[in-house]
Amino acid sequence: MMVPLKNLTVAEMEAFIAGLGKERYRARQIMRWLYVQKATSFDEMTDLAKELRAELARTACISSVEPSTVERSADGTRKYLFTLADGNQIESVLIPDDDRLTLCISTQVGCAMGCRFCLTGAGGLARDLTAGEILDQIVVIARDLGVENRISNCVLMGMGEPLANYERVQQAVGLMTSAFGLGLSRRRITLSTVGLIPQMKRLFAEKVPCRLAVSLNAATQEVRSSLMPISAKYPLDAVLATCRAFPLPPRERITFEYVLIQGVNDSDADARRLGQILRGIRCKVNLIPLNEVPGIAFRRPPEKTVLRFQKILMDAGYLTIIRESRGRDISAACGQLRGLVRGS
């Protein structure tokens, strides 16, 4: 069986190369070709001996996913639809913003969380992505951009719940930040979760190099459970207690994401309750006015409601940002990603 190299950690790559009877430092050369030079074949690895390249071609493979389509929004956002080897499809979104390029990547085909305001979970979960499939989204899009345009931020907020695919996501994030991988700063990587408490605790304990965003979306357990089925298993109070216990690095905050839904969680009272329950957590709040899509019954609140909600939180002392919905005209905004699941 061919070994998919992008599924290997640095240590696993070194062990694989040693198993071929070669020096361990060759592993780092290969990783540089994979993640810095973004090689798609062993022939490109010109500082390796021909004999080693031939051996690699016999025993290993370089995974890659090519975009089936690339849609471009009027605001400059690009949505990439990738077809995987098994026929399933995932989506990634590249968002330009002043001097930054933020890439939103997927971690699963579909999603099992079933949040009622999100299209991704409507078709359920097909499978987890491998570490290589997670990384390939970054590598392929970076290659498409060329050397003059560099991805500056990566957010694991696309299709799927990252912490439900914990081991592969942990491995991928490790390679994103490794000097022998993509070399991104941990401050440039954000992982968004609905609040899977055991995995959150592992993330904290194992010091996975990324920032944390928690999808909150309600200030009471009753409303949150009605929007997010996972809240019945991991209640709001327990999620917040987990966040309170997290030893944040200096000058760092947890981000709480709050999708504003007209008539559901957007009242002045909701804003005041949110300010109360976040006390004692070093945090900021990202407000996301709902991105409406066919098949989702909820509605986006008026702008004046969003601004009033923000003001109440700001007056309570919270940095509160209204997240601009980018790529809505190509269904690339938060909650609009779907891809295609084989057989659907």
C-alpha positions in Angstrom: 0.0 0.0 0.0 1.3 3.4 -1.0 2.0 5.7 2.0 0.3 9.2 1.7 3.1 11.5 2.8 0.9 14.4 3.7 -0.8 12.2 6.4 2.5 11.9 8.2 3.8 14.0 11.1 7.5 15.1 11.1 8.4 12.2 13.4 6.4 9.7 11.2 8.1 11.0 8.1 11.5 10.6 9.7 10.6 7.0 10.7 9.4 6.3 7.2 12.6 7.6 5.6 14.7 5.7 8.1 12.8 2.5 7.2 14.0 3.0 3.6 17.5 3.0 4.9 18.0 6.8 4.4 19.2 9.6 6.6 16.5 11.1 8.8 17.2 14.7 7.6 15.9 13.7 4.2 12.4 13.7 5.7 12.7 17.5 6.3 13.9 18.0 2.7 10.8 16.1 1.5 8.5 18.1 3.7 9.9 21.3 2.4 9.1 20.2 -1.1 5.6 19.2 -0.1 4.6 22.4 1.9 7.0 25.2 0.8 7.7 24.3 -2.8 4.2 22.6 -3.1 5.6 19.8 -5.3 3.1 17.5 -6.9 5.6 14.8 -8.0 8.8 13.3 -6.7 10.6 14.3 -9.9 10.4 17.9 -8.8 12.5 17.0 -5.7 15.8 17.7 -7.4 18.0 17.8 -4.3 17.2 14.1 -3.6 19.1 11.4 -5.4 17.4 9.7 -8.3 17.5 6.4 -6.5 15.6 7.9 -3.5 13.1 9.5 -5.8 12.4 6.2 -7.5 12.1 4.4 -4.2 9.6 7.1 -3.0 7.6 6.7 -6.3 7.3 2.9 -5.6 6.3 3.2 -1.9 4.6 6.6 -1.4 2.3 9.1 -2.9 1.7 12.8 -2.9 -1.9 13.5 -2.4 -3.6 16.5 -4.1 -7.1 17.7 -4.6 -7.8 19.8 -7.6 -10.7 22.3 -7.6 -13.6 21.2 -9.7 -14.8 24.8 -9.8 -13.7 28.2 -8.5 -16.5 30.8 -8.0 -15.7 34.5 -7.6 -17.8 36.9 -5.7 -18.3 40.5 -6.5 -16.5 41.4 -3.2 -13.4 39.4 -4.2 -14.2 36.2 -2.2 -13.4 32.9 -4.0 -15.1 29.6 -3.3 -13.3 26.4 -4.2 -15.2 23.2 -4.7 -12.8 20.2 -4.3 -13.6 16.7 -5.5 -12.0 14.0 -3.3 -10.7 10.7 -4.4 -14.0 8.9 -3.3 -16.2 11.4 -5.2 -17.3 13.4 -2.2 -16.9 17.1 -2.4 -15.9 19.9 0.1 -15.7 23.6 -0.1 -13.0 26.2 1.0 -13.4 29.9 0.9 -10.6 32.5 0.3 -11.5 36.0 1.8 -9.4 39.1 0.9 -9.5 41.9 3.5 -7.1 44.9 3.1 -3.6 43.4 3.5 -4.8 39.9 4.6 -5.9 36.8 2.8 -7.9 34.5 5.1 -8.6 30.9 4.0 -11.6 29.1 5.5 -11.1 25.3 5.3 -13.2 22.2 5.9 -12.4 19.3 8.2 -15.2 16.9 7.4 -17.5 16.0 4.5 -20.8 17.3 5.8 -21.4 17.7 9.5 -23.2 15.8 12.2 -23.9 18.7 14.5 -27.3 19.6 12.9 -27.3 23.3 13.8 -30.7 24.5 12.5 -29.3 27.8 11.0 -26.5 26.1 9.0 -26.9 24.4 5.6 -23.7 22.3 6.0 -25.3 19.9 8.5 -28.6 19.5 6.5 -27.2 16.5 4.7 -25.5 14.9 7.7 -22.0 13.6 8.0 -20.3 11.5 5.3 -16.9 11.1 6.8 -13.9 12.8 8.4 -11.1 14.3 6.2 -7.6 13.0 6.5 -4.8 15.3 7.7 -3.6 15.4 4.1 -7.0 16.4 2.7 -7.2 19.2 5.3 -3.7 20.4 4.4 -4.2 20.0 0.7 -6.9 22.8 0.7 -4.2 25.2 1.9 -1.4 23.9 -0.4 -3.5 23.8 -3.6 -5.0 27.3 -3.0 -1.6 28.7 -2.1 -0.2 27.3 -5.3 -3.1 28.8 -7.2 -2.4 32.2 -5.7 1.3 32.2 -6.6 4.3 33.7 -4.8 3.0 37.3 -4.8 -0.2 36.5 -2.8 0.3 34.7 0.5 -2.4 33.2 2.8 -2.0 35.1 6.0 -4.7 33.5 8.2 -6.3 30.1 8.3 -9.7 29.4 10.0 -11.1 25.9 10.5 -14.6 27.1 10.1 -15.7 25.5 6.8 -17.6 22.2 6.5 -17.7 20.1 9.6 -16.9 20.3 13.3 -13.1 20.3 13.7 -13.1 18.8 17.2 -15.2 15.9 16.1 -12.2 14.9 13.9 -9.7 15.7 16.6 -6.7 13.6 15.9 -6.5 14.5 12.2 -7.1 18.2 12.9 -4.5 18.2 15.6 -2.0 16.6 13.2 -2.9 19.1 10.4 -2.6 22.1 12.7 0.8 20.8 13.9 2.0 20.8 10.3 0.5 24.2 9.6 2.7 25.7 12.3 5.7 23.5 11.9 8.9 25.1 10.5 9.0 22.0 8.2 5.4 22.4 7.2 3.5 25.6 6.3 5.2 27.8 8.9 2.1 29.7 10.0 2.0 31.4 13.4 -0.4 29.9 15.9 -1.9 33.4 16.2 -2.9 33.1 12.6 -4.9 29.9 13.0 -8.4 29.8 14.5 -10.4 26.7 15.2 -14.2 27.1 15.6 -16.2 24.6 17.6 -19.8 24.2 18.7 -18.5 23.2 22.2 -17.4 19.6 22.4 -16.1 19.8 26.0 -13.9 16.7 26.2 -12.1 17.7 23.0 -11.9 21.3 24.1 -10.1 20.1 27.3 -7.7 18.0 25.2 -7.0 21.0 23.0 -6.2 23.1 26.0 -4.1 20.3 27.8 -2.2 19.3 24.6 -1.5 23.0 23.7 -2.6 22.6 20.1 -1.1 25.7 18.4 -4.2 27.6 17.4 -6.7 30.1 18.7 -10.2 29.1 19.8 -13.6 30.3 18.7 -16.7 28.9 20.3 -20.1 29.1 18.4 -22.4 30.2 21.2 -25.5 31.7 19.4 -27.7 32.1 22.5 -27.6 33.4 26.0 -29.9 30.8 27.5 -29.7 27.0 27.5 -33.3 26.8 26.2 -32.7 28.8 23.1 -29.3 27.3 22.5 -30.7 23.8 22.6 -33.4 24.7 20.2 -30.8 26.0 17.7 -27.9 23.5 18.4 -28.8 19.9 19.3 -25.3 19.4 20.8 -26.2 21.8 23.6 -28.4 19.1 25.1 -25.2 17.0 25.6 -22.9 19.8 26.5 -25.0 22.6 28.1 -24.2 26.2 27.8 -23.0 26.6 31.4 -20.6 23.7 31.1 -19.1 25.1 27.8 -18.6 28.5 29.5 -17.0 26.9 32.6 -14.6 25.1 30.3 -13.7 28.4 28.7 -13.2 30.0 32.0 -10.8 27.3 33.1 -8.6 27.7 30.0 -5.2 29.4 30.8 -5.1 31.8 27.9 -1.7 33.1 26.7 -1.0 36.8 27.5 -2.9 39.3 25.3 -5.1 36.5 23.8 -8.9 36.1 24.0 -11.4 33.4 23.3 -13.7 34.4 20.5 -17.4 33.8 20.9 -19.4 33.6 17.7 -23.0 34.6 17.8 -25.3 34.2 14.8 -28.0 36.8 15.1 -31.4 35.4 14.0 -34.5 37.6 13.8 -37.0 37.1 16.6 -35.0 34.2 18.1 -31.8 35.5 19.8 -31.5 39.2 18.8 -33.4 41.1 21.5 -32.0 43.7 23.9 -32.6 41.3 26.7 -30.6 38.6 24.8 -27.7 41.0 24.5 -27.8 41.9 28.2 -27.9 38.2 29.2 -25.0 37.5 26.9 -22.9 40.2 28.6 -23.8 38.7 32.0 -22.9 35.1 31.2 -19.5 36.0 29.7 -18.3 37.7 32.9 -14.9 36.4 34.0 -13.8 35.2 30.5 -11.2 37.1 28.6 -13.0 37.2 25.3 -14.4 39.1 22.3 -17.7 38.6 20.5 -18.1 38.2 16.7 -21.7 39.0 15.7 -22.8 37.2 12.5 -26.1 38.3 11.1 -27.7 35.2 9.7 -26.9 34.4 6.1 -30.2 33.3 4.6 -30.3 30.3 2.4 -33.2 28.2 0.8 -34.1 25.4 3.2 -33.3 27.4 6.3 -36.5 28.9 7.9 -34.8 31.7 9.9 -34.4 35.3 8.8 -31.6 37.9 9.1 -32.4 40.7 11.5 -32.5 44.3 10.3 -29.2 46.3 10.5 -30.5 48.6 13.3 -31.1 45.5 15.5 -27.6 44.2 14.8 -26.1 47.6 15.7 -28.2 47.9 18.9 -27.1 44.4 20.0 -23.5 45.4 19.4 -23.8 48.6 21.4 -25.2 46.9 24.4 -22.3 44.5 24.5 -19.8 47.3 23.8 -21.3 49.3 26.7 -20.8 46.2 28.9 -17.1 46.3 28.2 -16.8 43.6 25.4 -14.9 44.0 22.2 -17.7 43.2 19.8 -17.2 43.0 16.0 -20.0 42.6 13.4 -18.5 40.1 11.0 -19.1 41.2 7.4 -20.7 38.4 5.4 -18.4 37.9 2.5 -19.3 35.9 -0.6 -23.0 35.7 0.0 -23.7 36.0 -3.8 -21.9 32.7 -4.4 -23.2 31.0 -1.2 -19.7 31.2 0.4 -20.7 32.9 3.6 -20.9 31.4 7.1 -23.5 28.7 7.2 -23.9 28.5 3.4 -21.2 25.8 2.6 -22.5 22.5 1.5 -20.4 20.7 -1.1 -21.8 17.4 -2.4 -21.9 14.1 -0.7 -21.6 11.1 -2.9 -25.0 9.5 -3.4 -26.9 12.6 -2.3 
